[in-house]
Amino acid sequence: MKYIIICLASFLLITATGQAAAAKDVTVDGSILGENSREQAKQQVLTNDLLTLYGAKDSAELTYQIPAGASSTHQQLTLKYEASDLLISPSSLTAEIDGEPVKTVKLEGNNGKKTLKLSLNKSQSSPGFHSLSLKFYGVVHEGVCVRQDSSGNWIKIYPDSRLNIGEKNESKGAALEHYPYPFAQSGSSVEKTAIVIPDHPSSAEIEAAVKTEAYLKTVDNSISTKILGESDLAKIDRPTIVIGVHHHWSGKVKKLLKQAKLEAKEDKLLLAKRMLKAKDKQQPVLFAAAASDDVLSEKISVITDKTYAAQLSGDTLAIGKLQQHSKRGGSKLTLEDFGAGDLTIGSGQTSSEHFYYPAPALLDKNQPAKLSLAMKKSKTIQKQAGQSDLAAEQAELKVMINGQPHSVGLDDIGKEDKNGFYHVSLKVDPKLLQKSRYIDIQFAASGLKENNPCYAVNEDKWIFIDKQSALSYHVSDTSASADFQAWPLPYAGDHNNKTLMILPDNADQSKIDELSLVVGSFGSEARQAFTVKTSSEVKPDDVKGRNVIFIGSVDQFSLLKEKTAELAVPTAKNGTFDVSSFQMLNETTKQVAFTQTSLWDSNYSMAVFAPFKGQGTAVTKEMINFLNSNDFAATVVNETDSHQLFTNHQQLTAKSAETKTDDKQESNQQHVLYIAILIVIIAAAVILILTTARRRKRKANAGGGIDE
């Protein structure tokens, strides 16, 4: 009886919370679904770089990921390779999956680029990550005890090597525990995802959509996303996320919510993953529904913060209490943050794969950075007494950071700690870390291969690198002064006083896209550190104690209209800007951006992105790309109709030089004045001394006359 009660209670709990093992299907009218884009064969790149392996022995470690919900059949790896024409028997290339040999091909006399196809079995195509080892054995000379380390002993693995994912995707891929799949997935070919919001979205709905998009792009930067209004959703032809307050829907989404029997309750955010089906069509949809804007704003982080997203499960959740945890300040990135575990490279595998992490927006380029490695090495790396130079080339670990090498000599790296680790610190140019949008790290070893073929070649030489090894950097001060040279500072990264993004009332789709462009430039750790309001929602007190960004024309914001005389760029009565005072042509200017001290709080900054006139486009990709790469002081930027960008840098430089000249002249004048005063003081002192001396002499003479 007790057992029955426990089972019944467990069943009721699962039913109440919706923790089903697989997603629920919703049968819909076929007209709402487009072609099954996800049922078309997908391709996943195995390597972004050309890999070159050198003989006699070398290997490369790659990974591939089978997405949750993918078919367990029809998965195939395609390797594109080219080997040296000098190779002779028994040269070979062996592919191993999860440590199990799958295929070995001969490489003797190979000419040109070739293809190796590997069909995966059930275990090799199960959902999750799998290892792919490519082991090269190259021979270019016949005979015993013949050195094979010729420059002509090589094989190349091309970047168009790929995983072909089977055509069928099963419904289980739509369970919440797989989020952010199928909306984003690292390592895949370009994913296409739609985010749908109501036709007349509130600022909370806009903010939630843009933050969701930003999170998906931290998972997969190559993802193609589109934020749509409800009426713009002609067909659901790709994985779709629906975000909004329940009573704001009026069309297709309202009907879908009713069909799926989904309704948000009180102060809970409803998350529901459903597979929409109609005959031979299907598409996954994630509903994020709330009863009010406040609930949506407070709890959308459950799908925009990986701490919470990793805990999702089942197909339906009603999110109640949610603690907004403090963000990591972040001045250190471990290898684990890069997606790497403990690494081992050596004589058998001389290099690791590449590991990536989005470049921190708050990194201070003027302060030093360093890479601290905790590592172990095999005893065989030490050169033994009497061992010839042929048998013991100097061993070295090379760390490639954004393509720049940093070397560690392995013959003498100090003493081990009590746990057997060596600790090495490498200086890193902080500017190198922001060379591109992602930091790229790879480890390679040299000098571990045996050059003497008659020397004991069965000794395995290896280097172990702990996953807690870390790249450390200094964080920029988010209170930096208003200057586009520091962009995205001071607007990015202050989680305590989030930047306020102000949009025009009734912001259309283009303005939401422009907001996405601005947020996208903030860097991964800062893409959630903002809040959105529309013009009519903002009061003067709202813009105090924080940085502010306006996106739109001046006449769309009552706060700016009241302060036009104080704006850094003057405007005419009709709202048109006048950039002529910055040596820019009004006739060719299309967009203007400027930054200055906030007009409501002198301790903070404000920026305005606006069309030159009217209510057209305020932010372009060209403008954002320019700001991301700009290294010169500038407070005003204009973009012309031919997409050229100009700044007031020269003016600022000239003004600074003029100020220095004025200061120097003033300083010189002060010096002259000081010298003149000093001369007067000295002259007065001399006169005083002479006068005193004469008086004493007279008194002395007078005294002498009386004595006589």
C-alpha positions in Angstrom: 0.0 0.0 0.0 2.8 2.4 0.9 4.5 1.6 -2.3 1.4 2.3 -4.3 1.0 5.7 -2.5 4.6 6.7 -3.3 4.1 5.7 -7.0 0.8 7.7 -7.2 2.4 10.7 -5.6 5.3 10.6 -8.0 2.9 10.4 -10.9 0.9 13.4 -9.7 4.1 15.4 -9.3 5.3 14.7 -12.8 1.9 15.5 -14.2 1.7 18.8 -12.3 5.2 20.0 -13.2 5.1 18.8 -16.8 8.5 17.0 -16.6 7.9 14.7 -19.5 10.7 12.8 -21.0 10.0 13.9 -24.6 8.4 16.9 -26.2 4.7 17.0 -26.9 3.5 17.1 -30.5 0.9 19.7 -31.6 -1.0 18.9 -34.8 -1.5 22.1 -36.8 -2.9 23.2 -40.1 -0.2 22.5 -42.7 -0.5 26.0 -44.1 1.3 27.5 -41.1 4.4 25.2 -41.6 7.0 25.8 -44.3 9.4 23.3 -45.7 11.3 21.2 -43.2 14.6 23.0 -43.4 16.0 20.9 -40.5 15.1 17.6 -42.4 17.5 18.5 -45.1 20.9 17.0 -44.7 23.0 19.2 -42.4 26.8 19.6 -42.5 29.0 20.1 -39.5 32.6 21.4 -40.1 35.3 19.2 -38.5 38.1 21.8 -38.6 38.2 25.4 -39.5 41.9 25.2 -40.4 44.1 23.3 -42.8 45.8 20.5 -40.7 49.2 19.3 -41.7 50.7 16.2 -40.2 54.4 15.3 -40.5 56.0 11.9 -40.5 57.2 9.5 -39.5 54.4 9.6 -37.0 51.9 12.3 -36.2 48.2 12.6 -35.3 45.4 15.1 -34.9 42.4 15.1 -32.5 39.1 16.4 -33.8 35.6 16.3 -32.4 32.1 16.1 -33.9 28.7 16.5 -32.2 25.6 14.6 -33.0 22.7 16.9 -32.1 20.0 15.8 -29.8 17.1 14.3 -31.7 19.1 13.5 -34.8 18.5 10.1 -36.5 20.9 7.4 -35.4 21.3 6.2 -39.0 22.7 7.8 -42.2 25.4 9.8 -40.4 28.6 10.0 -42.3 32.1 11.6 -41.9 33.7 12.9 -45.0 37.5 13.5 -44.9 39.3 15.5 -47.6 43.0 14.9 -47.6 46.1 15.2 -49.8 49.4 13.3 -49.1 52.9 13.8 -50.4 53.8 12.1 -53.6 57.0 10.9 -52.0 55.3 8.5 -49.6 55.9 4.8 -50.1 54.5 1.6 -48.5 53.7 1.1 -45.6 52.6 4.8 -45.3 49.0 5.1 -44.0 46.3 7.2 -42.5 44.1 5.6 -39.7 40.8 7.1 -38.5 39.7 6.2 -35.0 36.3 7.2 -33.5 36.1 7.2 -29.7 39.3 5.2 -29.5 38.2 2.5 -31.9 40.0 2.0 -35.3 37.5 2.5 -38.1 39.5 2.7 -41.3 43.1 2.6 -42.5 44.0 3.8 -46.1 47.3 3.3 -47.9 49.1 6.5 -48.9 51.8 5.3 -51.2 52.0 7.3 -54.5 48.9 9.4 -53.7 48.4 12.2 -56.2 46.1 15.1 -55.6 43.2 15.7 -53.2 41.2 12.6 -52.1 38.1 11.7 -50.1 37.6 9.2 -47.3 34.0 8.5 -46.3 33.2 6.9 -42.9 29.7 5.6 -42.2 28.9 5.8 -38.5 27.4 3.0 -36.5 24.8 3.4 -33.8 27.2 4.2 -30.9 29.3 6.5 -33.1 26.1 8.5 -34.0 24.6 8.7 -30.6 23.7 12.3 -29.4 26.7 14.2 -27.9 30.3 14.7 -28.6 32.6 12.1 -30.1 36.4 12.1 -30.7 37.9 11.6 -34.1 41.6 10.7 -34.1 43.6 10.8 -37.4 46.9 8.9 -37.1 49.5 9.4 -39.9 52.4 7.1 -40.5 54.7 8.3 -43.2 57.6 6.5 -44.9 59.7 8.2 -47.7 62.8 6.0 -47.7 63.3 2.3 -47.7 65.6 0.5 -45.2 66.2 -0.1 -41.6 67.4 2.7 -39.3 66.6 5.3 -42.0 65.5 8.7 -40.9 62.0 9.6 -42.2 61.7 13.2 -40.9 61.9 14.7 -44.4 60.1 17.9 -45.3 58.4 15.9 -48.0 56.9 13.5 -45.5 53.4 15.0 -44.9 49.7 14.8 -45.2 47.1 17.6 -45.3 43.5 17.4 -43.9 41.4 20.1 -45.6 38.8 22.3 -43.8 36.0 21.1 -46.1 36.1 17.8 -44.2 32.7 17.5 -42.5 30.0 15.5 -40.8 26.9 14.9 -42.8 23.9 14.7 -40.4 21.1 12.4 -41.5 17.9 13.8 -42.9 15.5 12.7 -40.2 15.2 14.5 -36.8 13.1 13.0 -34.1 10.7 14.8 -31.8 12.8 14.2 -28.8 15.1 17.0 -30.0 12.5 19.4 -28.8 12.8 18.6 -25.1 13.9 21.5 -22.9 17.1 19.8 -21.6 18.5 20.1 -25.1 18.2 23.9 -25.1 19.6 25.9 -26.9 19.4 23.1 -29.5 17.7 23.1 -32.0 17.8 27.0 -32.0 21.6 27.2 -31.8 24.4 24.6 -31.7 28.1 25.2 -31.6 30.1 23.6 -34.4 27.2 23.3 -36.8 26.8 24.8 -40.2 24.8 28.0 -40.2 21.6 27.6 -38.2 18.5 29.6 -39.0 16.3 30.6 -36.1 13.3 32.9 -35.8 12.2 34.9 -32.7 8.6 36.0 -32.8 7.2 38.9 -30.6 3.8 40.6 -30.7 3.1 43.2 -33.5 3.1 46.0 -31.0 5.8 44.8 -28.6 6.4 46.4 -25.2 9.9 47.4 -24.2 10.0 44.2 -22.0 9.2 42.0 -25.0 11.8 43.8 -27.2 14.4 43.4 -24.4 13.6 39.7 -23.9 13.9 39.0 -27.7 17.2 40.8 -28.1 18.7 39.2 -25.0 17.6 35.8 -26.3 19.2 36.5 -29.7 22.4 37.6 -28.0 22.6 34.4 -25.9 22.1 32.2 -28.9 25.0 34.0 -30.6 27.3 33.4 -27.7 26.6 29.7 -28.3 27.0 29.9 -32.1 28.3 33.2 -33.5 27.5 32.0 -37.1 23.8 31.6 -36.4 21.4 33.5 -38.6 18.6 34.9 -36.5 15.5 37.0 -37.4 13.2 38.8 -35.0 9.7 39.0 -36.4 6.4 40.5 -35.5 3.4 38.1 -35.2 1.9 39.3 -38.5 5.2 39.0 -40.3 5.3 35.3 -39.5 4.0 34.0 -42.8 5.1 30.4 -42.2 7.1 28.6 -39.5 9.9 27.3 -41.7 12.7 27.1 -39.1 13.1 26.5 -35.4 11.2 29.3 -33.7 11.1 31.0 -30.3 7.9 32.8 -29.4 8.3 35.4 -26.7 5.6 37.7 -25.3 2.9 38.6 -22.8 -0.2 36.3 -23.2 -2.8 39.0 -23.9 -0.6 40.8 -26.5 -1.0 38.1 -29.1 -3.8 38.5 -31.7 -3.1 36.3 -34.7 -1.3 33.0 -35.5 0.5 32.8 -32.2 -2.7 33.3 -30.2 -4.2 30.4 -32.1 -1.2 28.2 -31.5 -1.2 28.9 -27.8 -4.9 27.9 -27.7 -4.2 24.7 -29.7 -1.4 23.8 -27.4 -3.4 24.6 -24.3 -0.8 27.0 -23.0 -1.5 29.9 -20.7 0.8 31.8 -18.4 -0.3 32.0 -14.8 0.2 35.0 -12.4 3.8 35.6 -11.6 5.3 32.6 -13.4 7.1 32.4 -16.8 5.8 29.6 -18.8 8.4 27.7 -20.9 7.0 25.0 -23.3 8.8 23.2 -26.1 6.5 21.8 -28.7 6.9 20.0 -32.0 4.4 21.4 -34.5 3.3 18.7 -37.0 1.3 18.6 -40.1 1.4 15.5 -42.4 5.1 15.3 -43.5 6.1 18.7 -42.0 7.3 19.5 -38.5 9.1 22.4 -36.8 10.2 22.8 -33.1 8.9 25.8 -31.3 9.8 27.2 -27.8 7.1 29.3 -26.1 8.2 31.8 -23.5 4.9 33.3 -22.2 4.2 35.6 -19.3 1.1 37.2 -17.8 2.8 40.6 -17.5 5.8 42.6 -18.7 7.3 42.6 -15.2 7.3 38.8 -15.0 8.8 38.5 -18.5 11.6 41.0 -17.6 12.4 39.4 -14.3 12.5 35.8 -15.6 13.6 35.8 -19.2 17.2 35.1 -17.9 16.1 31.4 -17.5 16.8 31.1 -21.3 19.5 33.8 -21.6 21.8 32.8 -18.8 23.7 29.5 -19.2 23.6 28.9 -15.4 19.8 28.5 -15.6 19.6 27.2 -19.2 21.7 24.2 -18.3 19.1 23.2 -15.6 16.1 23.0 -17.9 14.3 19.7 -18.5 11.1 18.1 -19.7 8.8 19.9 -22.1 6.9 22.4 -19.9 8.1 24.4 -17.0 6.4 27.2 -15.0 9.3 29.3 -13.6 8.5 30.9 -10.3 11.2 32.3 -8.0 14.4 33.1 -9.8 17.4 34.6 -8.0 19.3 37.0 -10.2 22.9 35.8 -9.4 25.7 38.2 -9.7 27.7 38.0 -12.8 31.3 37.0 -12.8 33.5 40.1 -13.0 35.8 38.2 -15.2 39.5 38.9 -15.4 40.4 35.2 -15.9 39.5 32.6 -18.5 40.4 29.0 -17.8 40.9 26.4 -20.6 37.6 25.0 -19.4 35.9 28.3 -20.3 37.4 27.8 -23.8 35.6 24.4 -24.0 38.8 22.4 -23.4 39.3 19.8 -20.8 42.7 18.5 -19.6 44.9 18.3 -22.6 47.7 15.9 -23.5 49.9 16.3 -26.5 53.2 14.5 -27.3 55.2 12.6 -29.8 52.1 10.8 -31.1 49.9 13.8 -31.3 51.9 17.0 -31.7 49.1 19.6 -31.6 45.7 20.2 -30.0 42.6 21.4 -31.8 41.8 25.1 -31.7 39.8 26.4 -28.8 37.7 29.7 -29.0 36.2 32.2 -26.6 34.5 35.5 -27.4 37.0 38.4 -26.8 36.0 40.2 -23.6 34.7 43.7 -24.3 36.0 45.0 -20.9 39.6 43.9 -21.5 42.1 46.7 -20.7 44.4 46.9 -23.7 46.9 49.1 -21.8 47.5 46.6 -18.9 49.5 43.4 -19.2 47.9 40.0 -19.7 49.4 36.6 -19.0 48.8 32.9 -19.6 49.4 30.8 -16.5 50.0 27.1 -17.3 49.9 24.2 -14.8 51.5 21.3 -16.6 53.2 18.0 -16.3 55.7 16.3 -18.7 57.1 12.8 -19.2 60.5 12.0 -17.7 61.6 10.9 -21.2 61.6 14.6 -22.3 64.8 15.2 -20.3 67.9 14.8 -22.3 69.8 11.8 -20.9 73.6 11.9 -20.3 75.5 10.7 -23.4 72.4 11.0 -25.6 73.2 12.4 -29.0 71.7 15.6 -30.4 70.1 13.5 -33.1 68.1 11.6 -30.5 67.2 14.5 -28.4 66.2 17.7 -30.2 65.3 20.5 -27.7 61.7 20.0 -26.6 59.4 23.0 -26.7 55.7 23.7 -26.1 54.3 26.4 -28.4 51.1 28.2 -27.5 49.4 29.9 -30.4 47.2 32.8 -29.3 45.3 34.4 -32.2 48.0 33.1 -34.5 50.9 34.5 -32.5 53.4 31.9 -31.0 54.4 31.9 -27.3 57.1 29.4 -26.4 58.0 27.3 -23.4 61.3 25.4 -23.3 60.7 22.0 -21.7 64.2 21.0 -20.8 64.4 23.3 -17.8 61.1 24.8 -16.5 61.9 24.8 -12.8 60.8 22.5 -10.1 57.6 20.5 -9.6 55.2 21.4 -6.9 54.0 18.8 -4.3 51.4 17.5 -6.8 53.9 17.1 -9.7 52.9 20.2 -11.6 55.2 22.7 -13.2 54.0 26.3 -13.3 54.8 28.5 -16.2 53.7 32.1 -16.9 53.7 33.6 -20.4 53.3 37.3 -21.1 50.6 38.1 -23.6 50.0 41.3 -25.5 46.5 42.5 -24.4 45.9 44.0 -27.8 46.3 40.6 -29.3 43.4 39.3 -27.4 41.1 41.8 -29.1 42.5 41.3 -32.5 39.3 39.5 -33.5 35.9 38.8 -32.0 37.1 35.5 -30.7 40.3 34.5 -28.8 41.8 31.4 -30.5 44.2 29.2 -28.5 46.0 26.1 -29.8 48.8 24.1 -28.2 51.6 22.4 -30.2 54.8 20.5 -29.3 58.1 20.2 -31.1 61.3 18.3 -30.4 59.4 15.3 -29.0 59.8 13.0 -32.0 62.7 10.7 -32.3 65.0 11.7 -35.1 67.3 8.7 -34.8 65.3 5.7 -36.1 67.7 3.3 -34.4 67.2 4.9 -31.0 64.5 3.6 -28.6 61.4 4.9 -30.3 58.9 3.1 -28.1 59.2 5.8 -25.4 56.1 8.0 -25.3 56.9 11.6 -24.7 54.0 13.7 -23.6 52.9 17.1 -22.1 49.8 17.3 -19.9 48.1 20.7 -19.5 45.6 21.2 -16.7 42.2 22.6 -17.6 42.4 25.2 -14.8 45.3 26.8 -16.6 44.1 30.4 -17.2 44.5 33.5 -19.3 44.4 36.5 -17.0 43.8 40.1 -18.0 42.9 43.4 -16.5 39.3 44.7 -16.7 38.8 48.2 -18.0 37.1 50.8 -15.9 33.4 50.9 -16.9 33.3 54.6 -15.8 35.6 55.5 -18.7 34.9 58.9 -20.2 32.7 59.4 -23.3 35.0 58.5 -26.2 34.3 56.1 -29.1 38.0 55.1 -28.9 37.0 53.0 -25.9 33.8 51.5 -27.5 31.8 49.6 -26.2 32.9 51.2 -22.9 31.6 52.8 -20.9 28.2 51.4 -22.0 29.0 47.6 -21.8 29.5 45.4 -18.8 28.2 47.3 -15.8 25.7 44.7 -14.4 24.9 46.8 -11.3 23.9 49.9 -13.3 22.8 48.5 -16.6 22.9 50.8 -19.6 19.5 52.1 -20.6 18.7 51.7 -24.2 16.0 54.1 -25.3 13.9 53.4 -28.5 11.3 55.6 -30.1 7.7 54.9 -29.2 6.1 52.2 -31.4 9.6 51.0 -32.5 9.3 49.1 -35.8 11.3 46.1 -36.9 14.2 48.1 -38.2 14.8 49.8 -34.8 14.8 46.4 -33.1 17.4 45.2 -35.6 19.5 48.3 -34.9 19.3 47.6 -31.2 20.5 44.1 -31.9 23.5 45.5 -33.8 24.5 47.7 -30.9 24.1 44.9 -28.3 26.0 42.5 -30.5 29.1 44.8 -30.2 29.1 44.6 -26.4 31.0 41.3 -26.2 29.8 38.0 -24.7 30.0 39.0 -21.0 28.1 42.2 -21.5 25.3 41.3 -23.9 22.8 41.0 -21.0 23.9 44.1 -19.2 21.3 46.5 -20.5 17.6 47.3 -20.2 15.2 48.8 -22.7 12.6 51.5 -22.5 10.6 53.5 -25.1 10.6 57.3 -25.2 7.3 57.8 -23.4 8.3 55.4 -20.6 11.4 57.3 -19.6 11.4 60.0 -17.0 14.4 62.2 -16.1 15.1 60.2 -12.9 15.4 57.0 -15.1 18.5 58.4 -16.9 20.3 59.3 -13.7 23.0 57.0 -12.2 23.6 55.1 -15.5 24.9 55.3 -19.0 22.3 55.9 -21.7 22.0 55.2 -25.5 19.4 56.7 -27.7 18.6 55.0 -31.0 16.5 57.2 -33.3 16.1 60.8 -34.4 16.2 63.6 -31.8 12.6 64.6 -32.4 11.5 61.1 -31.4 12.7 61.6 -27.8 11.2 64.3 -25.6 14.2 64.1 -23.3 16.5 65.1 -26.1 14.2 67.7 -27.6 14.4 69.6 -24.3 18.2 69.5 -24.4 19.0 70.2 -28.1 21.1 73.2 -27.3 23.4 71.1 -25.1 23.9 68.2 -27.6 27.4 67.7 -28.9 26.1 67.9 -32.5 23.9 71.0 -33.2 20.5 70.5 -34.8 18.1 72.7 -36.8 14.5 73.3 -35.8 13.4 70.4 -38.1 15.7 68.0 -36.3 18.3 67.8 -39.0 21.9 67.7 -37.8 24.6 70.1 -38.8 28.0 68.4 -38.9 29.8 71.1 -40.8 31.6 72.3 -37.7 33.3 68.9 -37.5 34.7 69.3 -41.1 32.0 66.9 -42.4 29.7 67.4 -45.3 26.0 67.8 -44.5 25.2 67.0 -48.1 26.6 63.4 -48.0 25.9 62.4 -44.4 23.3 59.7 -43.8 23.9 58.7 -40.2 25.4 60.4 -37.2 26.6 59.0 -33.8 28.0 61.0 -31.0 28.9 60.5 -27.4 29.2 63.0 -24.5 28.9 63.4 -20.8 25.3 62.6 -19.8 23.1 65.7 -19.7 21.3 64.3 -16.6 24.2 62.9 -14.6 27.8 64.2 -15.1 29.2 61.0 -13.6 27.9 59.0 -16.6 27.9 59.1 -20.4 25.4 59.1 -23.2 25.5 58.2 -26.8 23.1 59.0 -29.7 22.7 57.0 -32.9 20.5 58.8 -35.3 19.7 59.4 -39.0 21.1 62.7 -40.3 17.5 63.8 -41.0 14.0 62.4 -40.7 13.3 59.0 -39.1 15.3 56.6 -41.2 18.1 54.2 -40.3 20.1 55.1 -37.2 22.6 52.3 -36.9 24.3 50.3 -39.7 26.6 47.3 -39.7 29.3 49.5 -41.2 28.9 52.0 -38.3 29.2 49.2 -35.6 32.1 47.5 -37.4 33.9 50.9 -37.5 33.4 51.5 -33.8 34.6 48.0 -33.0 37.9 48.6 -34.8 38.5 52.3 -34.1 41.6 53.0 -32.2 41.5 56.8 -32.3 39.9 59.3 -30.0 36.6 60.4 -31.4 33.3 61.7 -30.0 31.5 62.3 -33.4 31.2 59.8 -36.2 29.3 60.3 -39.5 28.5 57.7 -42.2 28.0 58.9 -45.8 25.7 57.6 -48.4 28.6 55.6 -49.8 29.1 53.9 -46.4 32.3 55.8 -45.7 32.9 56.8 -42.1 34.6 59.9 -40.7 35.3 61.2 -37.2 36.3 64.4 -35.4 39.6 62.8 -34.4 41.7 65.4 -36.2 39.8 68.2 -34.5 40.2 66.6 -31.1 44.0 66.2 -31.7 44.3 69.8 -32.9 42.3 71.0 -29.9 44.5 69.0 -27.6 47.6 70.3 -29.2 46.3 73.9 -29.0 45.4 73.4 -25.4 48.9 72.1 -24.7 50.4 75.1 -26.6 48.2 77.5 -24.6 49.2 75.7 -21.4 52.9 75.9 -22.4 52.6 79.6 -23.2 50.8 80.2 -20.0 53.5 78.2 -18.2 56.2 80.2 -19.9 54.6 83.4 -18.9 54.4 82.2 -15.4 58.0 81.2 -15.5 59.0 84.8 -16.7 56.9 86.3 -13.9 58.5 84.0 -11.3 62.0 84.9 -12.6 61.2 88.6 -12.5 59.9 88.4 -8.9 63.0 86.4 -8.0 65.2 89.1 -9.5 63.3 91.8 -7.6 63.6 89.8 -4.4 67.4 89.3 -4.9 67.9 92.9 -5.8 66.0 94.0 -2.7 68.1 91.6 -0.6 71.3 93.0 -2.1 70.2 96.6 -1.5 69.2 95.7 2.1 72.5 94.0 2.7 74.5 96.9 1.3 72.5 99.4 3.2 73.0 97.5 6.5 76.7 97.2 5.8 77.1 100.9 5.2 75.2 101.8 8.4 77.4 99.5 10.4 80.5 101.0 8.8 79.3 104.6 9.7 78.6 103.6 13.2 82.0 102.0 13.4 83.7 105.1 12.0 81.7 107.4 14.3 82.7 105.3 17.4 86.4 105.5 16.4 86.3 109.3 16.1 85.0 109.7 19.7 87.8 107.5 21.2 90.4 109.7 19.7 
